[in-house]
Amino acid sequence: MTVVDLHEKLSLFSDHWSPKVVARMNDYDVKVVKLQGEFTWHAHDDTDELFLVVDGELTIQLRDGDVTLTAGQLYVVPRGVAHCPIAEGEVSAVLIEPAGVVNTGDAGGERTATYDDTL
């Protein structure tokens, strides 16, 4: 049994929009990520995506309106729903999604992160 300290894991890197796997649960990855600025509009056609804010304030733009999260709050973006995260200041968050999900979903592009389970 291994305890994962989210703040300790988040202190090990500084890059933004590059999720790091810190635990696995069944076929799901638990990832930590630092966010700043505006990401890419995208969707995940085959899965929901959970955002849990650890520190900071995150806005998730949706076509039907925005969702704003602060520390301790979470939101699940339903599968197939286009969304675009925005962080005015730096945000630390946890993502829970099936193993192998690409951060840019159907959009691809230069912000596509490589799979990182080194933490």
OpenMM code with the backbone's topology and positions (N, CA, C; nanometers):
from openmm import Vec3, app, unit

residues = "MET THR VAL VAL ASP LEU HIS GLU LYS LEU SER LEU PHE SER ASP HIS TRP SER PRO LYS VAL VAL ALA ARG MET ASN ASP TYR ASP VAL LYS VAL VAL LYS LEU GLN GLY GLU PHE THR TRP HIS ALA HIS ASP ASP THR ASP GLU LEU PHE LEU VAL VAL ASP GLY GLU LEU THR ILE GLN LEU ARG ASP GLY ASP VAL THR LEU THR ALA GLY GLN LEU TYR VAL VAL PRO ARG GLY VAL ALA HIS CYS PRO ILE ALA GLU GLY GLU VAL SER ALA VAL LEU ILE GLU PRO ALA GLY VAL VAL ASN THR GLY ASP ALA GLY GLY GLU ARG THR ALA THR TYR ASP ASP THR LEU".split()
positions = [
    Vec3(0.0843, -0.1177, 0.0000),
    Vec3(0.0000, 0.0000, 0.0000),
    Vec3(0.0890, 0.1242, 0.0000),
    Vec3(0.0626, 0.2126, -0.0945),
    Vec3(0.1402, 0.3348, -0.1082),
    Vec3(0.0484, 0.4552, -0.0964),
    Vec3(0.0843, 0.5464, -0.0080),
    Vec3(0.0102, 0.6715, 0.0059),
    Vec3(0.0653, 0.7708, -0.0959),
    Vec3(-0.0231, 0.8383, -0.1671),
    Vec3(0.0174, 0.9401, -0.2639),
    Vec3(-0.0114, 1.0770, -0.2032),
    Vec3(0.0919, 1.1572, -0.1881),
    Vec3(0.0781, 1.2938, -0.1392),
    Vec3(0.0705, 1.3851, -0.2616),
    Vec3(-0.0481, 1.4384, -0.2885),
    Vec3(-0.0684, 1.5186, -0.4093),
    Vec3(0.0200, 1.6420, -0.4122),
    Vec3(0.0336, 1.7107, -0.2992),
    Vec3(0.1168, 1.8314, -0.2970),
    Vec3(0.2634, 1.7965, -0.3222),
    Vec3(0.3091, 1.6860, -0.2676),
    Vec3(0.4481, 1.6433, -0.2902),
    Vec3(0.4693, 1.6103, -0.4379),
    Vec3(0.3782, 1.5364, -0.4980),
    Vec3(0.3909, 1.5024, -0.6401),
    Vec3(0.3881, 1.6277, -0.7270),
    Vec3(0.3002, 1.7220, -0.6939),
    Vec3(0.2913, 1.8454, -0.7714),
    Vec3(0.4168, 1.9314, -0.7586),
    Vec3(0.4902, 1.9161, -0.6490),
    Vec3(0.6129, 1.9941, -0.6304),
    Vec3(0.7292, 1.9421, -0.7143),
    Vec3(0.7137, 1.8261, -0.7753),
    Vec3(0.8227, 1.7632, -0.8496),
    Vec3(0.8361, 1.8109, -0.9937),
    Vec3(0.7425, 1.8944, -1.0411),
    Vec3(0.7509, 1.9414, -1.1797),
    Vec3(0.6909, 2.0811, -1.1897),
    Vec3(0.7224, 2.1501, -1.2989),
    Vec3(0.6713, 2.2864, -1.3163),
    Vec3(0.6028, 2.3080, -1.4514),
    Vec3(0.6119, 2.2116, -1.5418),
    Vec3(0.5527, 2.2308, -1.6742),
    Vec3(0.4001, 2.2293, -1.6670),
    Vec3(0.3384, 2.3035, -1.7579),
    Vec3(0.1933, 2.3157, -1.7619),
    Vec3(0.1341, 2.2282, -1.8725),
    Vec3(0.0120, 2.1827, -1.8489),
    Vec3(-0.0664, 2.1063, -1.9451),
    Vec3(-0.0025, 1.9711, -1.9786),
    Vec3(0.0720, 1.9153, -1.8851),
    Vec3(0.1399, 1.7875, -1.9067),
    Vec3(0.1105, 1.6941, -1.7893),
    Vec3(-0.0021, 1.6223, -1.7950),
    Vec3(-0.0434, 1.5372, -1.6831),
    Vec3(0.0583, 1.4275, -1.6513),
    Vec3(0.0704, 1.3984, -1.5213),
    Vec3(0.1607, 1.2939, -1.4714),
    Vec3(0.0778, 1.1909, -1.3944),
    Vec3(0.0930, 1.0647, -1.4285),
    Vec3(0.0210, 0.9577, -1.3598),
    Vec3(0.0826, 0.9366, -1.2217),
    Vec3(-0.0026, 0.9393, -1.1179),
    Vec3(0.0462, 0.9167, -0.9816),
    Vec3(-0.0151, 0.7925, -0.9178),
    Vec3(-0.1190, 0.7370, -0.9806),
    Vec3(-0.1820, 0.6148, -0.9295),
    Vec3(-0.2669, 0.5533, -1.0397),
    Vec3(-0.2961, 0.4270, -1.0208),
    Vec3(-0.3857, 0.3562, -1.1131),
    Vec3(-0.4947, 0.2885, -1.0321),
    Vec3(-0.6156, 0.2886, -1.0879),
    Vec3(-0.7293, 0.2237, -1.0243),
    Vec3(-0.8035, 0.1479, -1.1339),
    Vec3(-0.7984, 0.0159, -1.1264),
    Vec3(-0.8549, -0.0665, -1.2327),
    Vec3(-0.7940, -0.0232, -1.3661),
    Vec3(-0.8742, 0.0199, -1.4610),
    Vec3(-0.8231, 0.0638, -1.5906),
    Vec3(-0.8133, 0.2160, -1.5998),
    Vec3(-0.8115, 0.2828, -1.4855),
    Vec3(-0.8087, 0.4291, -1.4815),
    Vec3(-0.6754, 0.4814, -1.4303),
    Vec3(-0.6353, 0.5964, -1.4846),
    Vec3(-0.5193, 0.6688, -1.4349),
    Vec3(-0.5671, 0.7840, -1.3472),
    Vec3(-0.4961, 0.8046, -1.2378),
    Vec3(-0.5131, 0.9240, -1.1554),
    Vec3(-0.3914, 1.0097, -1.1871),
    Vec3(-0.4152, 1.1308, -1.2377),
    Vec3(-0.3065, 1.2169, -1.2844),
    Vec3(-0.3072, 1.3489, -1.2093),
    Vec3(-0.1886, 1.4055, -1.1883),
    Vec3(-0.1778, 1.5437, -1.1400),
    Vec3(-0.1296, 1.6282, -1.2563),
    Vec3(-0.1720, 1.7539, -1.2561),
    Vec3(-0.1372, 1.8430, -1.3659),
    Vec3(-0.1357, 1.9862, -1.3159),
    Vec3(-0.0485, 2.0664, -1.3745),
    Vec3(-0.0476, 2.2099, -1.3504),
    Vec3(-0.0990, 2.2775, -1.4767),
    Vec3(-0.1866, 2.3747, -1.4582),
    Vec3(-0.2515, 2.4419, -1.5699),
    Vec3(-0.2289, 2.5916, -1.5576),
    Vec3(-0.2064, 2.6555, -1.6710),
    Vec3(-0.1990, 2.8016, -1.6732),
    Vec3(-0.2239, 2.8488, -1.8154),
    Vec3(-0.3083, 2.9498, -1.8277),
    Vec3(-0.3448, 3.0001, -1.9588),
    Vec3(-0.4646, 2.9250, -2.0145),
    Vec3(-0.4814, 2.9355, -2.1446),
    Vec3(-0.5949, 2.8706, -2.2120),
    Vec3(-0.5459, 2.7476, -2.2855),
    Vec3(-0.6223, 2.6389, -2.2745),
    Vec3(-0.5883, 2.5137, -2.3417),
    Vec3(-0.6530, 2.5113, -2.4797),
    Vec3(-0.6766, 2.3964, -2.5311),
    Vec3(-0.7325, 2.3726, -2.6641),
    Vec3(-0.8756, 2.3214, -2.6514),
    Vec3(-0.9663, 2.3738, -2.7333),
    Vec3(-1.1009, 2.3159, -2.7385),
    Vec3(-1.0878, 2.1731, -2.7879),
    Vec3(-1.1513, 2.0800, -2.7163),
    Vec3(-1.1445, 1.9391, -2.7546),
    Vec3(-1.2570, 1.8614, -2.6874),
    Vec3(-1.2730, 1.7381, -2.7275),
    Vec3(-1.3699, 1.6467, -2.6659),
    Vec3(-1.3064, 1.5086, -2.6568),
    Vec3(-1.3590, 1.4285, -2.5669),
    Vec3(-1.3191, 1.2885, -2.5555),
    Vec3(-1.4440, 1.2070, -2.5881),
    Vec3(-1.4483, 1.1506, -2.7078),
    Vec3(-1.5692, 1.0839, -2.7558),
    Vec3(-1.6055, 0.9587, -2.6772),
    Vec3(-1.5056, 0.8926, -2.6150),
    Vec3(-1.5306, 0.7634, -2.5520),
    Vec3(-1.5304, 0.7646, -2.3997),
    Vec3(-1.5088, 0.8807, -2.3384),
    Vec3(-1.5002, 0.8805, -2.1923),
    Vec3(-1.5347, 1.0155, -2.1308),
    Vec3(-1.5851, 1.0109, -2.0085),
    Vec3(-1.5990, 1.1309, -1.9270),
    Vec3(-1.4597, 1.1701, -1.8793),
    Vec3(-1.4447, 1.2949, -1.8306),
    Vec3(-1.3173, 1.3397, -1.7761),
    Vec3(-1.3436, 1.4168, -1.6470),
    Vec3(-1.2803, 1.3716, -1.5375),
    Vec3(-1.2984, 1.4352, -1.4077),
    Vec3(-1.1854, 1.5325, -1.3797),
    Vec3(-1.2202, 1.6562, -1.3430),
    Vec3(-1.1264, 1.7593, -1.2999),
    Vec3(-1.1520, 1.7857, -1.1520),
    Vec3(-1.0503, 1.7733, -1.0678),
    Vec3(-1.0583, 1.8061, -0.9255),
    Vec3(-0.9503, 1.9099, -0.8974),
    Vec3(-0.9901, 2.0308, -0.8603),
    Vec3(-0.8940, 2.1381, -0.8356),
    Vec3(-0.8349, 2.1216, -0.6963),
    Vec3(-0.7023, 2.1207, -0.6907),
    Vec3(-0.6288, 2.1126, -0.5642),
    Vec3(-0.5953, 2.2528, -0.5159),
    Vec3(-0.5441, 2.3377, -0.6043),
    Vec3(-0.5090, 2.4767, -0.5739),
    Vec3(-0.5447, 2.5641, -0.6930),
    Vec3(-0.5909, 2.6849, -0.6653),
    Vec3(-0.6190, 2.7798, -0.7715),
    Vec3(-0.7647, 2.7809, -0.8137),
    Vec3(-0.7906, 2.8461, -0.9264),
    Vec3(-0.9256, 2.8558, -0.9824),
    Vec3(-0.9218, 2.8206, -1.1303),
    Vec3(-1.0048, 2.7261, -1.1690),
    Vec3(-1.0098, 2.6754, -1.3063),
    Vec3(-1.1466, 2.7009, -1.3657),
    Vec3(-1.1483, 2.7556, -1.4853),
    Vec3(-1.2729, 2.7688, -1.5598),
    Vec3(-1.2707, 2.6686, -1.6740),
    Vec3(-1.3778, 2.5932, -1.6844),
    Vec3(-1.3927, 2.5001, -1.7964),
    Vec3(-1.5006, 2.5576, -1.8870),
    Vec3(-1.4568, 2.6050, -2.0031),
    Vec3(-1.5518, 2.6587, -2.1001),
    Vec3(-1.6260, 2.5425, -2.1650),
    Vec3(-1.7560, 2.5573, -2.1749),
    Vec3(-1.8409, 2.4622, -2.2451),
    Vec3(-1.9231, 2.5424, -2.3448),
    Vec3(-1.9709, 2.4803, -2.4474),
    Vec3(-2.0506, 2.5522, -2.5479),
    Vec3(-2.1766, 2.6131, -2.4852),
    Vec3(-2.2290, 2.5494, -2.3776),
    Vec3(-2.3526, 2.5949, -2.3132),
    Vec3(-2.3290, 2.6868, -2.1938),
    Vec3(-2.2037, 2.7218, -2.1646),
    Vec3(-2.1736, 2.8061, -2.0498),
    Vec3(-2.0512, 2.7541, -1.9762),
    Vec3(-1.9958, 2.8381, -1.8916),
    Vec3(-1.8725, 2.8031, -1.8219),
    Vec3(-1.8994, 2.7427, -1.6847),
    Vec3(-1.8055, 2.6596, -1.6398),
    Vec3(-1.8056, 2.6041, -1.5049),
    Vec3(-1.6768, 2.6513, -1.4392),
    Vec3(-1.6876, 2.7137, -1.3219),
    Vec3(-1.5695, 2.7606, -1.2512),
    Vec3(-1.5521, 2.6803, -1.1234),
    Vec3(-1.4293, 2.6305, -1.1038),
    Vec3(-1.3966, 2.5465, -0.9890),
    Vec3(-1.2871, 2.6103, -0.9059),
    Vec3(-1.2981, 2.5980, -0.7751),
    Vec3(-1.1923, 2.6406, -0.6848),
    Vec3(-1.1438, 2.5181, -0.6069),
    Vec3(-1.0417, 2.5376, -0.5244),
    Vec3(-0.9802, 2.4273, -0.4501),
    Vec3(-1.0860, 2.3450, -0.3768),
    Vec3(-1.0770, 2.2140, -0.3960),
    Vec3(-1.1704, 2.1220, -0.3316),
    Vec3(-1.2942, 2.0910, -0.4130),
    Vec3(-1.3096, 2.1538, -0.5291),
    Vec3(-1.4270, 2.1291, -0.6126),
    Vec3(-1.3894, 2.0455, -0.7341),
    Vec3(-1.4865, 1.9678, -0.7817),
    Vec3(-1.4639, 1.8873, -0.9015),
    Vec3(-1.5805, 1.9005, -0.9968),
    Vec3(-1.5530, 1.8660, -1.1210),
    Vec3(-1.6545, 1.8655, -1.2258),
    Vec3(-1.6213, 1.7531, -1.3225),
    Vec3(-1.7243, 1.6842, -1.3684),
    Vec3(-1.7062, 1.5785, -1.4675),
    Vec3(-1.7591, 1.6283, -1.6010),
    Vec3(-1.6696, 1.6367, -1.6983),
    Vec3(-1.7094, 1.6721, -1.8344),
    Vec3(-1.7598, 1.5431, -1.8996),
    Vec3(-1.8864, 1.5407, -1.9414),
    Vec3(-1.9392, 1.4184, -2.0026),
    Vec3(-1.8707, 1.3848, -2.1351),
    Vec3(-1.8650, 1.2585, -2.1654),
    Vec3(-1.8055, 1.2140, -2.2921),
    Vec3(-1.8690, 1.2860, -2.4099),
    Vec3(-1.7846, 1.3209, -2.5053),
    Vec3(-1.8325, 1.3846, -2.6271),
    Vec3(-1.8591, 1.5337, -2.6161),
    Vec3(-1.8468, 1.5930, -2.4974),
    Vec3(-1.8758, 1.7351, -2.4793),
    Vec3(-1.7482, 1.8170, -2.5022),
    Vec3(-1.7552, 1.9096, -2.5966),
    Vec3(-1.6406, 1.9969, -2.6241),
    Vec3(-1.6183, 2.0886, -2.5048),
    Vec3(-1.4921, 2.1038, -2.4671),
    Vec3(-1.4568, 2.1882, -2.3532),
    Vec3(-1.3179, 2.2469, -2.3726),
    Vec3(-1.2926, 2.3560, -2.2996),
    Vec3(-1.1640, 2.4242, -2.3074),
    Vec3(-1.1311, 2.4806, -2.1692),
    Vec3(-1.0373, 2.4171, -2.0972),
    Vec3(-0.9977, 2.4688, -1.9667),
    Vec3(-0.9175, 2.5987, -1.9792),
    Vec3(-0.9403, 2.6898, -1.8831),
    Vec3(-0.8666, 2.8158, -1.8756),
    Vec3(-0.8276, 2.8398, -1.7297),
    Vec3(-0.7011, 2.8753, -1.7093),
    Vec3(-0.6523, 2.9083, -1.5759),
    Vec3(-0.5821, 3.0433, -1.5836),
    Vec3(-0.6414, 3.1439, -1.5210),
    Vec3(-0.5799, 3.2780, -1.5210),
    Vec3(-0.4457, 3.2754, -1.4487),
    Vec3(-0.4426, 3.2159, -1.3305),
    Vec3(-0.3191, 3.1930, -1.2565),
    Vec3(-0.2889, 3.0449, -1.2609),
    Vec3(-0.1822, 3.0026, -1.1958),
    Vec3(-0.1499, 2.8602, -1.1978),
    Vec3(-0.2517, 2.7809, -1.1154),
    Vec3(-0.2934, 2.6685, -1.1703),
    Vec3(-0.3873, 2.5775, -1.1058),
    Vec3(-0.3212, 2.4411, -1.0952),
    Vec3(-0.3401, 2.3769, -0.9813),
    Vec3(-0.2995, 2.2373, -0.9640),
    Vec3(-0.4272, 2.1555, -0.9585),
    Vec3(-0.4298, 2.0449, -1.0323),
    Vec3(-0.5517, 1.9660, -1.0398),
    Vec3(-0.5202, 1.8172, -1.0492),
    Vec3(-0.6227, 1.7385, -1.0216),
    Vec3(-0.6193, 1.5938, -1.0388),
    Vec3(-0.7160, 1.5607, -1.1514),
    Vec3(-0.6750, 1.4721, -1.2401),
    Vec3(-0.7601, 1.4219, -1.3471),
    Vec3(-0.7778, 1.2720, -1.3251),
    Vec3(-0.8980, 1.2221, -1.3454),
    Vec3(-0.9214, 1.0780, -1.3407),
    Vec3(-0.9884, 1.0400, -1.4713),
    Vec3(-0.9232, 0.9474, -1.5428),
    Vec3(-0.9721, 0.9076, -1.6744),
    Vec3(-0.9136, 0.7710, -1.7105),
    Vec3(-0.9742, 0.7016, -1.8058),
    Vec3(-0.9201, 0.5716, -1.8446),
    Vec3(-0.7745, 0.5821, -1.8902),
    Vec3(-0.6976, 0.4795, -1.8618),
    Vec3(-0.5571, 0.4760, -1.9025),
    Vec3(-0.5460, 0.4989, -2.0529),
    Vec3(-0.4491, 0.5813, -2.0904),
    Vec3(-0.4221, 0.6047, -2.2312),
    Vec3(-0.4971, 0.7196, -2.2940),
    Vec3(-0.5857, 0.7865, -2.2185),
    Vec3(-0.6591, 0.8997, -2.2747),
    Vec3(-0.5599, 1.0123, -2.3045),
    Vec3(-0.5711, 1.0691, -2.4230),
    Vec3(-0.4837, 1.1780, -2.4663),
    Vec3(-0.5427, 1.3108, -2.4185),
    Vec3(-0.4589, 1.3971, -2.3625),
    Vec3(-0.5081, 1.5209, -2.3018),
    Vec3(-0.5791, 1.6136, -2.3997),
    Vec3(-0.5424, 1.6108, -2.5264),
    Vec3(-0.6066, 1.6987, -2.6253),
    Vec3(-0.7232, 1.6315, -2.6964),
    Vec3(-0.7598, 1.5114, -2.6535),
    Vec3(-0.8759, 1.4434, -2.7101),
    Vec3(-0.8737, 1.4364, -2.8607),
    Vec3(-0.9829, 1.4802, -2.9231),
    Vec3(-0.9967, 1.4721, -3.0682),
    Vec3(-0.9246, 1.5848, -3.1418),
    Vec3(-0.8684, 1.6821, -3.0678),
    Vec3(-0.8062, 1.7981, -3.1323),
    Vec3(-0.6617, 1.7741, -3.1742),
    Vec3(-0.5878, 1.6943, -3.0950),
    Vec3(-0.4459, 1.6752, -3.1247),
    Vec3(-0.3703, 1.8066, -3.1157),
    Vec3(-0.2573, 1.8154, -3.1819),
    Vec3(-0.1833, 1.9400, -3.1876),
    Vec3(-0.0625, 1.9446, -3.0961),
    Vec3(-0.0014, 2.0627, -3.0901),
    Vec3(0.1255, 2.0804, -3.0192),
    Vec3(0.1144, 2.0650, -2.8683),
    Vec3(-0.0020, 2.0762, -2.8125),
    Vec3(-0.0184, 2.0611, -2.6673),
    Vec3(-0.0465, 1.9168, -2.6259),
    Vec3(-0.0419, 1.8244, -2.7194),
    Vec3(-0.0615, 1.6835, -2.6844),
    Vec3(0.0566, 1.6366, -2.6008),
    Vec3(0.0269, 1.5919, -2.4800),
    Vec3(0.1319, 1.5485, -2.3869),
    Vec3(0.1639, 1.4014, -2.4087),
    Vec3(0.2887, 1.3663, -2.3840),
    Vec3(0.3280, 1.2257, -2.3874),
    Vec3(0.2807, 1.1607, -2.2568),
    Vec3(0.2595, 1.0315, -2.2608),
    Vec3(0.2179, 0.9568, -2.1420),
    Vec3(0.3327, 0.9569, -2.0430),
    Vec3(0.3075, 1.0051, -1.9213),
    Vec3(0.4140, 1.0195, -1.8225),
    Vec3(0.3721, 0.9552, -1.6911),
    Vec3(0.4317, 0.8404, -1.6615),
    Vec3(0.4044, 0.7733, -1.5332),
    Vec3(0.5301, 0.7651, -1.4474),
    Vec3(0.6203, 0.8621, -1.4638),
    Vec3(0.7484, 0.8595, -1.3941),
    Vec3(0.7399, 0.9025, -1.2478),
    Vec3(0.6304, 0.9658, -1.2067),
    Vec3(0.6175, 1.0076, -1.0677),
    Vec3(0.5713, 0.8917, -0.9815),
] * unit.nanometer
topology = app.Topology()
chain = topology.addChain("A")
for resn in residues:
    res = topology.addResidue(resn, chain)
    for name in ("N", "CA", "C"):
        topology.addAtom(name, app.Element.getBySymbol(name[0]), res)
